[in-house]
Amino acid sequence: MPLKRSDLPQDVLALLAQGTVIPAHPLALTAGRQFDRQRQRALTRYYVDAGAGGLAVGVHTTQFSIRERGLYEPVLRAAMEDRLAWSSRPMMMIAGLCGNTAQACAEAQTAVGLGYHAGLLSLAALARSSEDELIAHCEAVAQEIPLIGFYLQTVVGGPVLSSDFWRRFALIPNALAIKVAPFNRYRSLDVVRGLVEARAEERVFLYTGNDDHIVLDLALPFAAMRDGQPVTVRFRGGLLGHWSVWTASAVSQLAQIKAELAAGGGALSPQLLALDSRVTDCNSAFFDVANNFHGCIAGCHEVLRRQGLLEGIWCLDPAEGLGPGQSAEIDRVYQAHGDLGDDGFVARNLQRWLA
């Protein structure tokens, strides 16, 4: 049966509205590049215990090629089963959706059948389509599941989308949120403008995916004009591949931002504002910015491997691995910003998660 926004549990919807940490769930593989069920379960348990408010599964960080290997349903099922078995607290479960309209609708139906609450819709496969065609695609998939729009950066295949596209997207009744990840301030503002023009800022929630400005997206207000007056909106939380590592620290950082905003009437300490550049520096290593994001998945795997959560950094595609010099960059980040990590938290719990 199709899932509507009104069908969602109120505690889950409230969690999304308040703003939370949603890691993009990686894929654990053995040295033979087979699904490593034990390590996958350990990852899910890690995110739950770290305090994540949701999980995004079947997305870019999970590797799109799970679909070609027949792993889409098994991986989504595993995350749902392991999350429910480990904790009863509310969590927003999000399934990645991609491909043409028929494929995206079929994936949405699979996700709904497994109990997922929303679909994160990638438009990369339709990057050459007109905005009219893209909106028709979104409307069709929204008939199956509440949608989270995805402004994907162009370097990894995302189309450039106008503020009018985002206005029209926000008007879709089953639109739930937008992951803003163009890694571009101008295009991020286009999303804000479109949301405000649609008068949907209290219904469609903004989540940052801008790994180059995570802290500032969460800390700063954004304003767009409507009827001659500025309308202020905020990013509620983040849905990030970057948050698949050092997740307990990400939860603490979001809580710190919220606490300072509440206590200071919107004022933020210089220390918190300076955290943005430090987190961005970490992301430059984890996401292999020096090599145009070649090792963005393997870099996250490498951090999880160093912590013992993954056995190796293997990806389904043998050509995917660390970029030249990326391991040394991760070494540098560990030395410079190790206090932003959660290695101690992982070490204390690892054997329990692997059990």
C-alpha positions as CSV (number, residue, x, y, z in Angstrom):
1,M,0.0,0.0,0.0
2,P,1.3,3.5,-0.8
3,L,2.5,5.5,2.2
4,K,1.4,9.0,2.9
5,R,2.9,11.6,5.2
6,S,-0.2,11.4,7.3
7,D,0.5,7.7,7.9
8,L,3.9,8.4,9.6
9,P,4.2,7.9,13.3
10,Q,3.9,11.3,15.0
11,D,7.1,10.7,17.1
12,V,9.1,10.0,14.0
13,L,7.7,13.0,12.2
14,A,8.4,15.2,15.2
15,L,12.0,13.9,15.3
16,L,12.6,14.9,11.7
17,A,11.0,18.3,12.4
18,Q,13.1,19.0,15.4
19,G,16.3,18.1,13.6
20,T,18.5,15.1,14.0
21,V,21.6,13.3,12.8
22,I,21.0,10.9,9.9
23,P,24.1,8.9,8.8
24,A,24.2,7.5,5.3
25,H,24.7,3.8,6.0
26,P,27.8,2.2,4.4
27,L,27.9,-1.3,3.0
28,A,30.1,-3.8,4.9
29,L,31.9,-6.4,2.6
30,T,34.2,-9.3,3.1
31,A,37.6,-9.5,1.3
32,G,35.7,-11.4,-1.4
33,R,33.4,-8.4,-1.9
34,Q,30.4,-10.3,-0.5
35,F,27.9,-8.9,1.9
36,D,29.3,-9.0,5.5
37,R,26.2,-9.5,7.6
38,Q,28.0,-9.4,10.9
39,R,29.8,-6.1,10.2
40,Q,26.7,-4.6,8.7
41,R,24.8,-5.3,11.9
42,A,27.7,-3.8,13.9
43,L,27.5,-0.6,11.9
44,T,23.7,-0.3,12.5
45,R,24.2,-0.9,16.2
46,Y,26.9,1.8,16.3
47,Y,24.7,4.4,14.7
48,V,21.8,3.6,17.1
49,D,24.0,3.8,20.2
50,A,25.7,6.9,18.9
51,G,22.4,8.7,19.1
52,A,21.5,9.0,15.4
53,G,17.9,9.9,14.8
54,G,17.6,8.0,11.6
55,L,19.4,5.9,9.0
56,A,19.6,6.4,5.2
57,V,20.1,3.1,3.5
58,G,20.5,2.3,-0.2
59,V,22.0,5.7,-0.9
60,H,25.3,6.7,-2.4
61,T,27.3,5.8,0.6
62,T,25.7,2.3,0.6
63,Q,26.9,2.1,-3.1
64,F,24.4,2.4,-5.9
65,S,25.6,-0.9,-7.4
66,I,23.9,-2.9,-4.7
67,R,21.0,-2.9,-7.1
68,E,23.0,-4.7,-9.9
69,R,24.1,-7.3,-7.3
70,G,20.6,-8.1,-6.0
71,L,21.5,-6.6,-2.7
72,Y,19.0,-3.7,-2.5
73,E,16.3,-5.5,-0.6
74,P,18.6,-7.6,1.6
75,V,20.6,-4.5,2.7
76,L,17.4,-2.5,3.4
77,R,15.9,-5.4,5.3
78,A,19.1,-5.9,7.3
79,A,19.2,-2.3,8.5
80,M,15.5,-2.4,9.5
81,E,15.7,-5.7,11.3
82,D,18.9,-4.8,13.1
83,R,17.7,-1.3,14.1
84,L,14.4,-2.7,15.5
85,A,16.2,-5.6,17.4
86,W,18.7,-3.2,19.0
87,S,16.4,-0.3,20.2
88,S,12.8,0.6,20.4
89,R,13.2,4.4,20.4
90,P,11.8,6.3,17.4
91,M,14.1,6.6,14.3
92,M,13.5,7.9,10.8
93,M,14.2,5.2,8.3
94,I,15.0,6.5,4.8
95,A,15.5,4.4,1.7
96,G,17.6,5.6,-1.3
97,L,15.6,5.7,-4.5
98,C,17.2,6.0,-8.0
99,G,16.8,5.2,-11.6
100,N,14.0,6.0,-14.0
101,T,10.4,6.4,-12.8
102,A,9.6,2.7,-13.0
103,Q,12.7,1.7,-11.1
104,A,12.3,4.4,-8.4
105,C,8.6,3.5,-7.9
106,A,9.5,-0.2,-7.5
107,E,12.2,0.7,-5.0
108,A,9.7,2.8,-3.1
109,Q,7.3,-0.1,-2.9
110,T,10.1,-2.3,-1.6
111,A,11.0,0.3,1.0
112,V,7.4,0.7,2.2
113,G,7.0,-3.0,2.4
114,L,10.0,-3.2,4.7
115,G,8.6,-0.4,7.0
116,Y,10.7,2.6,5.8
117,H,9.2,6.0,6.4
118,A,10.6,8.0,3.4
119,G,12.6,7.8,0.2
120,L,15.6,10.0,-0.7
121,L,15.2,10.5,-4.4
122,S,18.3,10.8,-6.6
123,L,17.7,12.5,-9.9
124,A,21.2,11.6,-11.3
125,A,19.7,9.1,-13.8
126,L,17.5,11.8,-15.2
127,A,20.1,14.6,-15.2
128,R,19.4,15.5,-18.9
129,S,15.7,15.8,-18.4
130,S,13.7,19.0,-18.3
131,E,12.5,20.4,-15.0
132,D,8.9,19.6,-16.1
133,E,10.0,16.0,-16.6
134,L,11.8,15.9,-13.3
135,I,8.8,17.2,-11.4
136,A,6.5,14.6,-13.1
137,H,9.0,12.0,-12.0
138,C,9.0,13.2,-8.4
139,E,5.2,13.4,-8.3
140,A,4.9,9.8,-9.6
141,V,7.3,8.4,-6.9
142,A,5.6,10.5,-4.2
143,Q,2.5,8.5,-4.9
144,E,4.3,5.6,-3.3
145,I,6.2,7.1,-0.4
146,P,6.9,10.4,1.4
147,L,9.8,12.0,-0.5
148,I,13.0,13.7,0.6
149,G,14.3,15.7,-2.4
150,F,18.0,15.5,-3.1
151,Y,20.1,18.3,-4.6
152,L,23.2,16.3,-5.5
153,Q,26.4,18.0,-6.5
154,T,27.1,18.1,-10.2
155,V,30.6,16.5,-9.9
156,V,28.9,13.2,-9.0
157,G,26.1,13.5,-11.6
158,G,23.5,15.8,-10.1
159,P,21.6,18.2,-12.4
160,V,21.6,21.9,-11.8
161,L,18.1,22.8,-10.4
162,S,16.4,26.2,-10.3
163,S,14.6,27.8,-7.4
164,D,11.4,27.2,-9.3
165,F,12.1,23.5,-9.4
166,W,12.4,23.5,-5.6
167,R,9.2,25.6,-5.3
168,R,7.3,23.0,-7.4
169,F,8.9,20.1,-5.4
170,A,7.9,21.7,-2.1
171,L,4.3,21.9,-3.3
172,I,4.0,18.1,-3.8
173,P,1.7,17.0,-0.9
174,N,3.9,14.0,0.0
175,A,7.1,16.0,0.0
176,L,8.7,15.7,3.5
177,A,12.2,17.2,3.4
178,I,15.0,18.3,1.1
179,K,18.6,17.2,1.4
180,V,20.6,20.2,0.2
181,A,24.0,18.9,-1.1
182,P,25.1,20.8,-4.1
183,F,28.3,21.9,-2.3
184,N,27.5,25.4,-3.6
185,R,26.2,28.3,-1.6
186,Y,24.4,29.9,-4.6
187,R,22.5,26.7,-5.3
188,S,21.8,26.1,-1.6
189,L,20.1,29.5,-1.5
190,D,18.0,28.5,-4.6
191,V,16.5,25.7,-2.5
192,V,15.8,28.2,0.4
193,R,14.1,30.6,-2.1
194,G,12.0,27.9,-3.6
195,L,10.9,26.6,-0.3
196,V,9.9,30.0,0.9
197,E,8.1,30.8,-2.4
198,A,6.1,27.7,-1.9
199,R,5.1,28.7,1.6
200,A,6.3,25.3,2.7
201,E,9.0,26.2,5.2
202,E,7.0,24.7,8.1
203,R,6.0,21.5,6.2
204,V,9.1,20.6,4.2
205,F,12.2,20.4,6.3
206,L,15.7,21.3,5.2
207,Y,18.6,18.9,5.9
208,T,22.1,19.7,5.1
209,G,24.2,17.4,2.9
210,N,26.8,20.2,2.2
211,D,29.8,18.4,3.6
212,D,31.9,21.5,3.0
213,H,29.8,23.6,5.4
214,I,28.0,21.2,7.8
215,V,28.3,23.3,11.0
216,L,27.4,26.7,9.4
217,D,24.4,25.2,7.6
218,L,23.1,24.0,11.0
219,A,24.1,27.1,12.9
220,L,23.1,30.0,10.7
221,P,19.7,31.3,9.7
222,F,18.9,31.6,6.0
223,A,16.6,34.4,4.7
224,A,14.6,34.7,1.5
225,M,12.1,37.5,0.6
226,R,8.4,36.9,0.3
227,D,5.8,39.6,-0.1
228,G,8.4,42.2,0.5
229,Q,9.5,40.7,3.8
230,P,12.4,38.4,4.8
231,V,11.4,34.9,5.8
232,T,13.9,33.1,7.9
233,V,14.4,29.3,7.7
234,R,16.9,26.9,9.3
235,F,18.4,23.6,8.4
236,R,16.8,21.2,10.9
237,G,19.6,18.5,10.8
238,G,21.8,16.7,8.5
239,L,21.7,13.6,6.2
240,L,25.3,13.0,5.4
241,G,27.8,10.4,4.2
242,H,30.3,12.3,6.4
243,W,28.2,11.4,9.5
244,S,28.7,7.7,8.8
245,V,32.0,8.2,10.7
246,W,32.6,9.8,14.0
247,T,28.8,9.7,14.5
248,A,28.7,10.1,18.2
249,S,30.7,13.3,17.8
250,A,28.3,14.5,15.2
251,V,25.4,14.0,17.6
252,S,27.2,16.0,20.2
253,Q,28.0,18.8,17.8
254,L,24.3,19.1,16.7
255,A,23.3,19.1,20.4
256,Q,25.9,21.9,21.1
257,I,24.6,24.0,18.2
258,K,21.0,23.6,19.4
259,A,21.9,24.4,23.0
260,E,23.8,27.6,22.1
261,L,21.0,28.8,19.8
262,A,18.5,28.2,22.6
263,A,20.6,29.8,25.4
264,G,22.0,32.8,23.5
265,G,18.9,33.9,21.6
266,G,20.5,33.0,18.4
267,A,24.1,34.0,19.3
268,L,26.9,31.5,18.7
269,S,30.3,31.3,20.3
270,P,33.4,31.9,18.2
271,Q,34.5,28.4,19.1
272,L,31.4,26.9,17.6
273,L,31.7,28.9,14.5
274,A,35.4,27.9,14.1
275,L,34.3,24.3,14.3
276,D,32.9,24.6,10.8
277,S,36.4,24.8,9.2
278,R,37.7,22.0,11.3
279,V,34.9,19.6,10.3
280,T,35.3,20.7,6.7
281,D,39.0,19.9,6.9
282,C,38.2,16.4,8.1
283,N,35.7,16.0,5.3
284,S,38.4,17.0,2.7
285,A,40.3,13.9,3.8
286,F,37.4,11.5,4.3
287,F,35.8,12.5,0.9
288,D,39.1,12.7,-1.0
289,V,38.5,16.3,-2.3
290,A,42.1,16.4,-3.7
291,N,41.2,13.7,-6.2
292,N,37.7,15.0,-7.1
293,F,35.9,12.7,-4.6
294,H,37.3,9.5,-6.1
295,G,37.7,7.9,-2.7
296,C,34.7,9.4,-0.9
297,I,33.2,6.0,0.0
298,A,36.5,4.2,0.6
299,G,37.7,7.1,2.8
300,C,34.7,6.6,5.1
301,H,35.4,2.9,5.1
302,E,39.0,3.6,6.1
303,V,38.0,5.5,9.2
304,L,35.6,2.7,10.1
305,R,38.4,0.1,9.4
306,R,40.8,2.0,11.7
307,Q,38.1,1.9,14.4
308,G,37.6,-1.9,13.9
309,L,34.0,-1.6,12.7
310,L,34.9,-2.7,9.2
311,E,37.4,-5.4,8.4
312,G,38.6,-3.6,5.2
313,I,37.7,-0.8,2.8
314,W,36.4,-3.0,0.0
315,C,33.8,-1.6,-2.4
316,L,31.7,-3.6,-4.8
317,D,33.6,-2.0,-7.7
318,P,37.3,-3.0,-7.4
319,A,38.3,0.3,-9.0
320,E,36.9,2.2,-6.0
321,G,39.5,2.7,-3.3
322,L,41.5,5.4,-1.7
323,G,42.8,8.2,-3.9
324,P,46.5,9.0,-4.2
325,G,47.7,10.5,-1.0
326,Q,44.3,10.0,0.8
327,S,45.6,7.7,3.5
328,A,48.2,10.3,4.4
329,E,45.5,13.0,4.5
330,I,43.4,10.9,6.9
331,D,46.6,10.5,9.0
332,R,46.9,14.3,9.1
333,V,43.3,14.8,10.1
334,Y,43.6,12.3,12.9
335,Q,46.6,14.1,14.2
336,A,45.1,17.6,13.8
337,H,41.4,16.9,14.7
338,G,41.5,13.7,16.7
339,D,39.5,15.3,19.4
340,L,36.5,15.5,17.0
341,G,36.5,11.7,16.6
342,D,34.7,9.1,18.7
343,D,37.4,6.3,18.7
344,G,37.0,5.9,22.5
345,F,33.3,5.4,22.2
346,V,33.7,2.8,19.5
347,A,36.5,1.0,21.4
348,R,34.3,0.7,24.5
349,N,31.4,-0.9,22.6
350,L,32.9,-2.7,19.6
351,Q,32.8,-6.2,20.9
352,R,29.2,-5.8,22.0
353,W,28.2,-4.6,18.5
354,L,30.1,-7.4,16.8
355,A,28.5,-10.1,19.1
